[in-house]
Amino acid sequence: MNKPRRTKVALAVAAALIGIPVVMLVVLLNFDWNRAKPWLNARTSEMLGRPFAINGDLSLTWESPLR
């Protein structure tokens, strides 16, 4: 059964609006943030004008603010 063009476009837009944030969330939660430490250290040291170092592991977690 062929759907009207307007319905196909609406479904594609809805899928993109749901799919893109889901993909971004999965990437953010699975990225190894320790690989960004040298870049973060350099940029922070540059902005502060003094040495800065992140000691320990970096991670991203999702927590509800209502706890």
LUMKOL-386675 format. One record per residue (C-alpha): z, y, x. Coordinates in steps of 0.05 Angstrom, whole numbers, padded with zeros to 5 digits, always signed. Example, Ala and Ser with C-alpha at 12.3 -4.5 7.8 and 13.67 -1.06 7.14 Angstrom:
BEGIN
+00156-00090+00246+00143-00021+00273
end
This chain:
BEGIN
+00000+00000+00000-00021+00067+00029+00030+00122+00029+00009+00195+00020+00002+00235+00084+00061+00280+00066+00107+00219+00060+00084+00192+00127+00097+00259+00161+00166+00265+00128+00185+00195+00150+00162+00210+00222+00202+00274+00224+00264+00240+00196+00257+00183+00247+00251+00234+00303+00312+00274+00280+00354+00210+00279+00323+00174+00338+00324+00229+00391+00400+00242+00387+00414+00168+00386+00372+00157+00449+00405+00217+00483+00475+00190+00467+00458+00121+00494+00431+00152+00559+00491+00198+00567+00541+00141+00557+00505+00094+00604+00488+00143+00660+00526+00133+00726+00560+00200+00731+00584+00186+00802+00512+00197+00824+00519+00270+00802+00583+00282+00843+00548+00310+00905+00507+00359+00863+00568+00380+00822+00610+00389+00886+00556+00432+00919+00544+00476+00858+00618+00486+00844+00633+00502+00917+00575+00552+00917+00599+00586+00853+00673+00588+00874+00658+00609+00945+00706+00557+00972+00707+00482+00984+00710+00438+00923+00710+00363+00918+00716+00314+00861+00760+00256+00882+00756+00193+00841+00707+00165+00791+00671+00205+00738+00660+00177+00669+00640+00200+00600+00679+00176+00540+00675+00191+00466+00740+00209+00432+00754+00237+00363+00788+00305+00364+00829+00285+00302+00875+00235+00337
end
